[in-house]
Amino acid sequence: MKKTRIAIVGLGMAVTPHARGLVDLAGEVEVAYAFSPSEARRKAFADKFAFPTCDSLDTILKDRSVDAVAVYTPANTHRDIGLACAHAGKHVLMEKPLDITTARAIELVEGCRTAGVKMGVVLQHRFRPAGVRLAEILAAGELGRIVGCSAAIRLWRPQSYYDEPGRGSFARDGGGVLISQGIHTLDLMLSLAGQVDTVTGFNTTTPVHTMETEDMVCAAIRFDNGAFGTIEATTAAYPGFAEEIVLTCEKGTARLTGTQLLVQFQDGGEETIEADRSAGGTGADPMAFPHDYHRSVMADFVAAIRDGSAPKVTGYEALKVHRLIDALIETGQTGKAVAVAR
């Protein structure tokens, strides 16, 4: 079987779990290039991974043997890099978020569709075994109708994290805790419970951090199916705690706590999946998690290229969580209930 040739664009902090996943997938995937404009980053990457590096994006775009590009650059570059790859006929795997605004994100997603290339998005929480199993239980109707669903994202980032130039800014990141950290849990919540219809809440920058954007959000939400819930998200909760999604259903309750699942049925039955041993990136080290789920994202993306299916998380799927985040920011600014755009 011919290997899928993939190029990596962006060799900063986010690339390591992806590169480790590509090492594991060496039987199916060949890394054609690893690109950064920074010589220092190329050297540091080459010291850890035996992948060929290059100093120009054009090298990747002009190489017709490259099937796909995995983009791990700052959010404000995603649209332009992704569109350049799509126009060159390369499939695109994009690190979250899609870009710094939903308008730019839509341009990227539509551009990939028009170019006829596949687009996958790195929202790896959907690939955790606990979340996968809960999705199966819900799809089978074992818990009945969802009547309530709440998400709590209580993370810790020290001020040094936000002291990096551009970190937590609108211009580079597109926002704070919601688009940079909470997006993973919120995407998983939507995939399990369905679309949110309306949000009402607050957001702020606490005295814990000096930063441009929000580090705390609290909101009440109503889902399309009539279920109620809440969202709490912060990076001010020392020392950082596992994210949690709780689904209250007609026949029982399911609780996802990080990588752990506990389902308790009203008839007395239970189902559990134990947590992995990682810190989960909840504290001062945002990269303190295993690379297994990133490997699963890549494996799913490569399979989609080969068999003509859609990746598990497409650009259109990712737009749903972007629109929810927009509504959460707007309600905090206006103090009014906000309908989530479609």
VENHU-V714136 format. One record per run of one state. SS is the DSSP state (H for helix, E for strand, - for the rest). FROM is the first residue (numbers start at 0). LEN is the number of residues. Records with the same first field share a line. If there is no record, write none. Layout:
BEGIN
SS->FROM-LEN  FROM-LEN
END
This chain:
BEGIN
-->0-3  9-5  24-4  35-3  48-4  54-2  62-5  71-3  87-3  95-6  115-3  122-1  127-1  139-6  154-1  156-2  162-14  193-2  204-11  223-4  234-1  236-7  249-2  257-2  265-4  273-18  307-6  334-3  339-3
E->3-6  28-7  52-2  67-4  90-5  118-4  145-9  155-1  195-9  215-8  227-7  235-1  243-6  251-6  259-6  269-4  313-1  337-2
H->14-10  38-10  56-6  74-13  101-14  123-4  128-11  158-4  176-17  291-16  314-20
END
